[in-house]
Amino acid sequence: MPNERPSLDAALASYDRTSAHEHIALGEHERKQVTDRFPLDQWPTMPLERYALGQDTSDDTFCQWMEYRSQHLGSIRGGSARKLIIYKHKDKPGWYCDPEYKDEQEAWVAVRQAFIQAFEKAKVGDWNTIDDLTPLSGGPALRLKTLRVYFPADVLPIASKQHLRHFLRALDRKEADDRGLDVVRLNRALLDAVRSRSDFEGWSPPEVERFFYHWADPRDQRRIVKIAPGEDAKYWDDCLREGYICVGWDQVGDLRDFESKESFRARFEKEYSDTYSNHRPTISKKANEVWTLSELEPGDLVVANKGTSQILGIGKVVEPAYTWMPDREEFRHTAQVEWDTSYAKTIPPQNRWALVTVAPVPAALYKTIVGEKAAPVSPSPIDPLSRDIAEALERKGQVILYGPPGTGKTYHARRFAVAWLLQHEGRTADAQTVLADVDKFLEVERELSTVQVSRRVWWVVANPKEWSWDRLFKEKRVSYRHGRLQRNYPHVKAGDLVIGYQSTPEKRVVALARVSKGFGAHDGKEPTIEITPLARVTNGLTYDELAADAILKASEPMRFRNQGTLFGLSADEADHVLSLLAERDPDLQPFVGDDEVVSPLTRVTFHPSYSYEDFIEGFRPHDTGDRSLSLRLADGVFKRVCHAALAQPAKRFLLVVDEINRANVAKVLGELITLLEIDKRGLLITLPQSKESFCIPPNVFLLGTMNTADRSIKLLDAALRRRFAFIELMPDVEVLRGSKVGTLALDDFLEELNRRIAKTEGREKQIGHSFLLEDGEPITDADEFARRFRQEILPLLQEYCYDDYTALASYIGPKLVDKNAQTLDRERLADADALVAALEEEFGRREGGVV
């Protein structure tokens, strides 16, 4: 598959520098406005009121210009207002500042002085110590952008540490992985890397920034949301004409005035509780819809819809993205958009859209909307979780996804593993395509995966009456269907080694081959296996020699007297026969070695019996061939992965461990717990059993999943917890938003049920959203919902309650549980419509209200 990103030389050769001139000119105009309003020589006497946001007169403050009025100088949008170091609270008295200071004025004196020190350091070229100015530590992006304003020739307009590391990595610079570097030093490292190349001679920092985002944009995925421009799309003409999308809920005011999403939600609840009958799930849902507009970034996509099936157009978000328009009569929350109405069409009804104004667009639906027309961006909506996992892996080397059952831990681990490995192979475009197509995903996952870390060797018999090994060497590949023994066929995988035996007249080993396609339906045909030739065997073992050999006489092909097609060999049998062949023909020696193939992705599942011997190394029984067993030292899964990684240092290897908490992890890892630390990678130790030197290479990463309903994270060994990053996956009602089974709103049902569970059992025992999904979409069929409830959700609740029917009734209501009789209403549970009605009565909204 082709790489998405061309080489740097190719990108430079094709890049049109004039394409960025308008953007650069606007940025320079904004920079001049800032320096005119806030000259360097006025900083020593600048009052806090001229600096901070949150005041009644904030429209012309320094922070207002930095965050909202100078987007062409480099965006620092997103996140909470804490990145501005000091600001006035909007919805409560007082100021935010570092609690180290007694009040905002003392904090401002320190912050202002630190900015002045930064300017003095920049004047004399002392860039390496600016990041060490403690009062500015809480605002790295603001720190960088401020330096960009006053020292435009010495700073690139890139304030994101993640983006800077990405670009440095694209240039193969070691600074990309130096965790000791903060934003200014990273920025300067990238600028130094650019200036070291003659190709960039004469380029200004803004030109360099525009080129890097053109060549290696780290924002490889875009958020895609549908937004209805008013009821029955009544504001669509305004939106199309003026270039924006708009939504209501105007009573909360400008979203940019809120210091965090939490403060906005508190204000939203205050303003709209009566509107939504104090129904907290609905209030929460609607608040999230509005807040989405503030999270949109340039390049994100907006699908404008009318009703449940009409697409009006697709728009790309442009600077400055979210804008509050007080001059509009209503629907004042807007995002600036460039519209393309060529995508207008009718699609199958999306029933969930009937109750939501703003909603994410899944990849499959986006493909339906775009159809055969070229898509404006990749079909993969933004996935913040994947970015979190990637950043945590880079920082710690190993990550555990943990949370209650049904929150998609394994699902997300698998998708992340495939996308991350493809991206690091330079196949980002492939990653986006693969994630949007289930069949392609499974195919690529198999391609990337280690099927087994020890070699598998098959014994294949050819009958010349049907085909001969000469045919294989002539045609270069042969496919064949089920033969004897059929039970072996499903285990054949691409890469396996084949020892070829000719039945008549030779009755001897005549060839070595490789499985090129494992057992499966290829090109839509019936399942087959395909093999390709490796080497002819000129003096192979005969049937009589095989029958007389102490080890091989008990092998599967000899037990069946070679009457069949496909037979399995144990590892010992395979090593033995290959060694005998190599003694006769030294040219076969390359095939005698371990010959294991460890792919970039390896998956294992821990269980209570999983041990150090399975994971690292240990003694295993070995058939000596004389009806006795001896112990032989064998490498475990992780050791083999590490050895493969040492041999291929430019390649990344990811080991995914499902159910990591079901084993005694500290015991499984043993002395390697020290080597897991990122700064101990490459450190050599001596393994106690083999006495070999061993290390964990820096290109080996570990991703685990952990169900907290089985075992709390608090029970893990403390030393182990310090060495892993932990990312929690909780139930996500957003994926169920707008979906109903009958009259039961699935998001309301799950949110309220989990509130009840968390109150008594704790948040780790909640029910995950995947219990209510099928193929990634919410279930809508009442019969299917009833089956899921009876067979999956109810048993979990009964386990939590330990047959306490009073407690169970408090979870799902008295209509389904008779706490006096200590029984369930089996008749109502068996009737899907009656079950849904009982749950709707228990969990639905009892009062009217606009949704």
Secondary structure as the mmCIF struct_conf table of DSSP 4:
data_model
#
loop_
_struct_conf.conf_type_id
_struct_conf.id
_struct_conf.beg_label_comp_id
_struct_conf.beg_label_asym_id
_struct_conf.beg_label_seq_id
_struct_conf.end_label_comp_id
_struct_conf.end_label_asym_id
_struct_conf.end_label_seq_id
BEND BEND1 GLU A 4 ARG A 5
HELX_LH_PP_P HELX_LH_PP_P1 PRO A 6 SER A 7
HELX_RH_AL_P HELX_RH_AL_P1 LEU A 8 SER A 14
HELX_RH_3T_P HELX_RH_3T_P1 ARG A 17 ALA A 20
HELX_RH_AL_P HELX_RH_AL_P2 HIS A 21 ARG A 37
BEND BEND2 PHE A 38 PHE A 38
HELX_RH_3T_P HELX_RH_3T_P2 LEU A 40 THR A 45
HELX_RH_3T_P HELX_RH_3T_P3 LEU A 48 ARG A 50
TURN_TY1_P TURN_TY1_P1 TYR A 51 TYR A 51
BEND BEND3 LEU A 53 GLN A 55
TURN_TY1_P TURN_TY1_P2 ASP A 56 THR A 57
HELX_RH_3T_P HELX_RH_3T_P4 SER A 58 ASP A 60
BEND BEND4 THR A 61 THR A 61
HELX_RH_AL_P HELX_RH_AL_P3 PHE A 62 TYR A 68
BEND BEND5 ARG A 69 ARG A 69
HELX_RH_3T_P HELX_RH_3T_P5 GLN A 71 LEU A 73
BEND BEND6 GLY A 78 GLY A 79
HELX_RH_3T_P HELX_RH_3T_P6 ALA A 81 LEU A 84
BEND BEND7 ILE A 85 ILE A 86
STRN STRN1 TYR A 87 LYS A 88
BEND BEND8 LYS A 90 GLY A 94
STRN STRN2 TRP A 95 TYR A 96
TURN_TY1_P TURN_TY1_P3 PRO A 99 GLU A 100
BEND BEND9 TYR A 101 ASP A 103
HELX_RH_AL_P HELX_RH_AL_P4 GLU A 104 LYS A 123
TURN_TY1_P TURN_TY1_P4 VAL A 124 GLY A 125
HELX_RH_3T_P HELX_RH_3T_P7 TRP A 127 ASP A 132
HELX_RH_3T_P HELX_RH_3T_P8 THR A 134 LEU A 136
TURN_TY1_P TURN_TY1_P5 SER A 137 GLY A 138
HELX_RH_AL_P HELX_RH_AL_P5 PRO A 140 TYR A 150
TURN_TY1_P TURN_TY1_P6 PRO A 152 ASP A 154
BEND BEND10 VAL A 155 VAL A 155
BEND BEND11 PRO A 157 PRO A 157
HELX_RH_AL_P HELX_RH_AL_P6 LYS A 161 ALA A 170
TURN_TY1_P TURN_TY1_P7 LEU A 171 ASP A 172
HELX_RH_3T_P HELX_RH_3T_P9 LYS A 174 ASP A 177
TURN_TY1_P TURN_TY1_P8 ARG A 179 GLY A 180
HELX_RH_AL_P HELX_RH_AL_P7 VAL A 183 ARG A 195
TURN_TY1_P TURN_TY1_P9 SER A 196 SER A 196
BEND BEND12 ARG A 197 ARG A 197
HELX_RH_3T_P HELX_RH_3T_P10 SER A 198 PHE A 200
TURN_TY1_P TURN_TY1_P10 GLU A 201 GLY A 202
HELX_RH_AL_P HELX_RH_AL_P8 PRO A 205 TRP A 215
BEND BEND13 ALA A 216 ALA A 216
BEND BEND14 PRO A 218 PRO A 218
BEND BEND15 GLN A 221 GLN A 221
STRN STRN3 ARG A 222 ARG A 222
STRN STRN4 ILE A 224 ILE A 227
BEND BEND16 GLY A 230 GLY A 230
HELX_RH_3T_P HELX_RH_3T_P11 GLU A 231 ALA A 233
TURN_TY1_P TURN_TY1_P11 LYS A 234 TYR A 235
HELX_RH_AL_P HELX_RH_AL_P9 TRP A 236 GLU A 242
TURN_TY1_P TURN_TY1_P12 GLY A 243 GLY A 243
STRN STRN5 TYR A 244 VAL A 247
HELX_RH_3T_P HELX_RH_3T_P12 ASP A 250 VAL A 252
HELX_RH_3T_P HELX_RH_3T_P13 LEU A 255 ASP A 257
BEND BEND17 GLU A 259 SER A 260
HELX_RH_AL_P HELX_RH_AL_P10 LYS A 261 TYR A 272
TURN_TY1_P TURN_TY1_P13 SER A 273 ASN A 278
HELX_RH_AL_P HELX_RH_AL_P11 ARG A 280 GLU A 295
TURN_TY1_P TURN_TY1_P14 PRO A 298 GLY A 299
STRN STRN6 LEU A 301 LYS A 306
TURN_TY1_P TURN_TY1_P15 GLY A 307 SER A 309
STRN STRN7 GLN A 310 TRP A 324
TURN_TY1_P TURN_TY1_P16 PRO A 326 ASP A 327
BEND BEND18 ARG A 328 GLU A 330
STRN STRN8 HIS A 333 ASP A 340
HELX_RH_3T_P HELX_RH_3T_P14 THR A 341 TYR A 343
STRN STRN9 LYS A 345 THR A 346
BEND BEND19 PRO A 348 PRO A 348
HELX_RH_3T_P HELX_RH_3T_P15 ASN A 351 LEU A 355
BEND BEND20 THR A 357 THR A 357
STRN STRN10 VAL A 358 PRO A 360
HELX_RH_AL_P HELX_RH_AL_P12 ALA A 363 VAL A 370
TURN_TY1_P TURN_TY1_P17 GLY A 371 GLU A 372
BEND BEND21 LYS A 373 LYS A 373
HELX_LH_PP_P HELX_LH_PP_P2 ALA A 374 ALA A 375
BEND BEND22 PRO A 376 VAL A 377
BEND BEND23 PRO A 379 PRO A 379
STRN STRN11 PRO A 381 PRO A 381
HELX_RH_AL_P HELX_RH_AL_P13 PRO A 384 LYS A 396
BEND BEND24 GLY A 397 GLY A 397
STRN STRN12 GLN A 398 GLY A 403
BEND BEND25 PRO A 404 PRO A 404
TURN_TY1_P TURN_TY1_P18 PRO A 405 GLY A 406
BEND BEND26 THR A 407 THR A 407
HELX_RH_AL_P HELX_RH_AL_P14 LYS A 409 HIS A 424
TURN_TY1_P TURN_TY1_P19 GLU A 425 GLY A 426
HELX_RH_AL_P HELX_RH_AL_P15 THR A 428 LEU A 435
TURN_TY1_P TURN_TY1_P20 ALA A 436 ALA A 436
HELX_RH_AL_P HELX_RH_AL_P16 VAL A 438 LEU A 448
STRN STRN13 SER A 449 SER A 449
BEND BEND27 VAL A 451 VAL A 451
BEND BEND28 VAL A 453 SER A 454
STRN STRN14 VAL A 457 ALA A 462
TURN_TY1_P TURN_TY1_P21 PRO A 464 GLU A 466
HELX_RH_AL_P HELX_RH_AL_P17 TRP A 469 GLU A 475
BEND BEND29 LYS A 476 LYS A 476
STRN STRN15 VAL A 478 TYR A 480
BEND BEND30 ARG A 484 ARG A 484
HELX_RH_3T_P HELX_RH_3T_P16 GLN A 486 HIS A 491
TURN_TY1_P TURN_TY1_P22 ALA A 494 GLY A 495
STRN STRN16 LEU A 497 GLN A 502
TURN_TY1_P TURN_TY1_P23 SER A 503 GLU A 506
STRN STRN17 ARG A 508 GLY A 520
TURN_TY1_P TURN_TY1_P24 ASP A 523 GLY A 524
BEND BEND31 LYS A 525 GLU A 526
STRN STRN18 THR A 528 ARG A 536
TURN_TY1_P TURN_TY1_P25 THR A 538 ASN A 539
HELX_LH_PP_P HELX_LH_PP_P3 GLY A 540 LEU A 541
STRN STRN19 THR A 542 THR A 542
HELX_RH_AL_P HELX_RH_AL_P18 TYR A 543 ALA A 548
TURN_TY1_P TURN_TY1_P26 ALA A 550 ILE A 551
HELX_RH_3T_P HELX_RH_3T_P17 LEU A 552 ALA A 554
BEND BEND32 SER A 555 SER A 555
HELX_RH_AL_P HELX_RH_AL_P19 GLU A 556 ARG A 559
TURN_TY1_P TURN_TY1_P27 PHE A 560 ASN A 562
BEND BEND33 GLY A 564 THR A 565
STRN STRN20 LEU A 566 LEU A 569
HELX_RH_AL_P HELX_RH_AL_P20 ALA A 571 ARG A 584
HELX_RH_3T_P HELX_RH_3T_P18 PRO A 586 PHE A 591
TURN_TY1_P TURN_TY1_P28 VAL A 592 VAL A 592
BEND BEND34 GLY A 593 GLY A 593
BEND BEND35 PRO A 600 PRO A 600
STRN STRN21 LEU A 601 THR A 605
TURN_TY1_P TURN_TY1_P29 PRO A 608 SER A 609
HELX_RH_AL_P HELX_RH_AL_P21 TYR A 612 PHE A 615
TURN_TY1_P TURN_TY1_P30 ILE A 616 ILE A 616
STRN STRN22 GLU A 617 ASP A 623
BEND BEND36 GLY A 625 ARG A 627
STRN STRN23 LEU A 629 ASP A 635
HELX_RH_AL_P HELX_RH_AL_P22 VAL A 637 ALA A 647
TURN_TY1_P TURN_TY1_P31 PRO A 649 ALA A 650
BEND BEND37 LYS A 651 LYS A 651
STRN STRN24 PHE A 653 ASP A 658
TURN_TY1_P TURN_TY1_P32 GLU A 659 GLU A 659
HELX_RH_3T_P HELX_RH_3T_P19 ILE A 660 ARG A 662
BEND BEND38 ALA A 663 ALA A 663
HELX_RH_AL_P HELX_RH_AL_P23 VAL A 665 LEU A 669
HELX_RH_3T_P HELX_RH_3T_P20 GLY A 670 ILE A 673
TURN_TY1_P TURN_TY1_P33 THR A 674 LEU A 676
BEND BEND39 GLU A 677 GLU A 677
HELX_RH_3T_P HELX_RH_3T_P21 ILE A 678 LYS A 680
TURN_TY1_P TURN_TY1_P34 ARG A 681 GLY A 682
STRN STRN25 ILE A 685 THR A 686
TURN_TY1_P TURN_TY1_P35 PRO A 688 SER A 690
STRN STRN26 SER A 693 PHE A 694
TURN_TY1_P TURN_TY1_P36 PRO A 698 ASN A 699
STRN STRN27 VAL A 700 ASN A 707
TURN_TY1_P TURN_TY1_P37 THR A 708 ASP A 710
BEND BEND40 ARG A 711 ARG A 711
HELX_RH_3T_P HELX_RH_3T_P22 ILE A 713 LEU A 715
BEND BEND41 LEU A 716 LEU A 716
HELX_RH_AL_P HELX_RH_AL_P24 ALA A 718 ARG A 723
BEND BEND42 PHE A 724 PHE A 724
STRN STRN28 ALA A 725 GLU A 728
HELX_RH_3T_P HELX_RH_3T_P23 VAL A 733 LEU A 736
TURN_TY1_P TURN_TY1_P38 ARG A 737 GLY A 738
STRN STRN29 LYS A 740 VAL A 741
TURN_TY1_P TURN_TY1_P39 GLY A 742 THR A 743
STRN STRN30 LEU A 744 ALA A 745
HELX_RH_AL_P HELX_RH_AL_P25 LEU A 746 GLU A 761
HELX_RH_3T_P HELX_RH_3T_P24 ARG A 763 LYS A 765
HELX_LH_PP_P HELX_LH_PP_P4 GLN A 766 GLY A 768
HELX_RH_3T_P HELX_RH_3T_P25 HIS A 769 LEU A 772
STRN STRN31 LEU A 773 GLU A 774
TURN_TY1_P TURN_TY1_P40 ASP A 775 GLY A 776
STRN STRN32 GLU A 777 PRO A 778
HELX_RH_AL_P HELX_RH_AL_P26 ALA A 782 ARG A 788
HELX_RH_PI_P HELX_RH_PI_P1 PHE A 789 ILE A 793
HELX_RH_AL_P HELX_RH_AL_P27 LEU A 794 CYS A 801
TURN_TY1_P TURN_TY1_P41 TYR A 802 ASP A 803
HELX_RH_AL_P HELX_RH_AL_P28 TYR A 805 ILE A 812
TURN_TY1_P TURN_TY1_P42 PRO A 814 LEU A 816
STRN STRN33 VAL A 817 ASP A 818
TURN_TY1_P TURN_TY1_P43 LYS A 819 GLN A 822
STRN STRN34 THR A 823 LEU A 824
HELX_RH_AL_P HELX_RH_AL_P29 ARG A 826 ALA A 830
HELX_RH_AL_P HELX_RH_AL_P30 ALA A 832 PHE A 843
BEND BEND43 GLY A 844 GLY A 844
BEND BEND44 ARG A 846 GLU A 847
#
